[in-house]
Amino acid sequence: MTYILGLNAYHGDSSACLVKDGTLVAAAEEERFRRIKHWAGFPSEAIRYCLAEAKIGLGEVGHVAINQDSKANLWRKIGFTLSSRPDLGLVIDRIKNKKERANVREELARTFQGESFAGEVHEVEHHLAHLGSAFLVSPFDDAVVVSVDGFGDFASAAWGLGSGSEIRVEDKVYFPHSLGIFYQALTQYLGFPHYGDEYKVMGLAPYGEPKYLAEMRRIVQLRDDGSYRLNLDYFRHHKEKIDYEWENGEPRVGGLFSEALSELFGPARDKRDELTPHHKDIARSAQAMYEEAFFHLLNTLYQRHGLDRLALAGGCAMNSVANGKIFRNTPFKRIYIQSAAGDAGGAIGAACVAWHKVRKRSAIGPSPQPLSLAGTGGLSDNRGFVMDHAYWGPQFSNAELGRVLQARRAELDAQTCVTEEIADEAALCQRAAQAIADGQVIGWFQGRMEWGPRALGNRSILGDPRRADMKDILNLKIKRRESFRPFAPSILREAVPEWFETDDDVPFMMEVFQIRAEKRSQVPAVTHVDGSGRLQTVHRDTNPRYYRLIESFARQTGVPMVLNTSFNENEPVVCRPEEALDCFLRTRMDVLVLGDWMIVRDGTHG
Ligand SMILES: [Fe+2]
């Protein structure tokens, strides 16, 4: 038995996973336990959870794999420092960061006093870990592999070929050039300062026109080999120390763009300023530029390899709008995107890369049988595990949920809530579906928490997609988020081609497709301004209860989808039932379904 602990530590979205003989056992982001968004630092709570899930102690872990390699791209770093003479603060900052990361053993010893880790530590280069997080858990025997992000280990993108359990990296884009930094700089310029705010620009883009694409092409320059470079006049990160604070908290990033960007587009927007058509046009133009560079790279790689399968990861692979256009704009026919495409996912990539290295070195033998290889023709070279769902986090039994409810009885009574246990799943789903169809907002807390940023039907808030006012109701009762941001649908897998202009499988909500024109008026709450929807395809075999709920909703309404948004209110997605109850009690959510327990506010549908 070989246990490998995979870590993304000292980056935003710190995380841990546990892989047992090549099969994923557990995975979670540290933010869910610490209750601070994008928490960065050492993921001690996520590690604790992974070990508890497998019922093992730290001493039984044979290997720790981390998605960072202090030796990677060293000559590039030295060359850059000598030729560019950056601010001394930038150099010192990077050395300090590297030193902190080198102490995984010490951190483990501090965290798990009385237990000891005597195994091997594997440092896996940041982009190899991203590539591994997609390809090595994909259903593909071979594929073009691509990682695009802000930065990691002095590079911002890497690509190559995956074959069997091998990944051959062909090329990289090195610091200071980066599509992720380009998008993040424009996000900051548009007045969204927080780490991870890029999705807001993506949501805003369809409201504008790509009027400034010519200007954007001055900032990002495409090259014949498929890569790209930044015009550094518009940036600061290559010569100054950019504040990037992460120590035991939410990451904060300093301003990335230079004065030249304001000269090009006018003064930067303050976050309190109104969003004007000008800002929307810049958002649309930035998205268009990102897509141009992304498809330029993908098309070059297709030309080079002639393979029509693509495995994708890295923070930029969270750009679900661009992902949804891959079939239209490139010859690729099949895509696999890691559900935690950002740095959290590097934990899985690092663990899988380490597993195959260890397996080959010690000839441990084949991995377990494939879990799900429908339509893939099977995997060779001992790659048995396919990550076909994202439910790898903590779960709670009905008895535990009942005890939590009992402990909070007084608070529930104070809000005149009615609590009922409904052991018959069909009846539970029927009641919940009825509540949704009646316009209620319901919290849906089931099974194992999702891995990755999206709620996929286990820690979700659900609503009726048919109601044009549902978005306003959700924003009023719970979310209070920017009105331009869309809500997403979860749809039965079989119903996809009838409702969307695709028949692709999107289990992790990572691609946006057009809703069929004739269907849009039926589901206004999940139709974005440009007619698109960021769908999640729901499978009976990977989430039977959620499937059953949507099936029940479809029977009642004729619409095989529900509106699905993450179960949270300006906080990380809820992890434990206590947090779900807190969110329910402090917002105006109508119904909470915790496992088999249904809690209904008095006066609402029951
Ligand atoms: Fe990354």
Residues whose N, C-alpha, C, O or C-beta is under 5 A from the ligand:
A	BS01	LIG	D149 F151 G152 G315 D343
